[in-house]
Amino acid sequence: MNSPYTFKHLLPENNDGNRPAIFLLHGLGSNEEDLLQLVGQFKGHCHIFSLRGPITHSPGYAFYTFAEEGKPERKVFDQMIVFTRDFILEAIKEFNLNKDKIYLVGFNQGAVVAETLSVVMGNHIRGTVALSGFIPDFVKSDYVKMPIDQSKIFISHGEYDYVYPIAWGEDSKNFFEEQKAAVTYKTYPDGHGVTPDNIQDLVSFIAEDLY
């Protein structure tokens, strides 16, 4: 891989080519180990790529900088999205991935990245899981939007999330429905986190057509 990203790669047991892949994108201050637990059921069946955010943010890393919550700094964000998109496209070629079964899973900042990649990559992404995220205003207004009618997206949010208000999740739901994506939207009695029920639902969402 020529990408500047640091990442963890778990290979499938049968790596004969044309295997599905899940790309994991962690939250602010975390790292590439954080979300692996969410997709443990799929280890051995598909490629799992867990990316480390390129920006140091104690105690871990970040994917972008921001002046205030909900408002990524545009220049950094734009460049990061290009790098992340290119990472996925390079991985598809280098590891002969199944182009029809590419999945994204992100939490917090990673959910913002995942939702944005769904916009710019469209139907190249089969399924997106956005846990407690949002879609930046400038992405909705300024980014070129690829067709997404053959893609599906799972958006979840904690009902008591005071870090990213639940209204941001509802806004994402409405946006992707307008773009004709197949949207699953669920809320849970939680704050800014991922409940066991949330994990079970996201696993079911991916498993529907992964196997």
Disulfide bonds with the S-S distance in Angstrom:
none
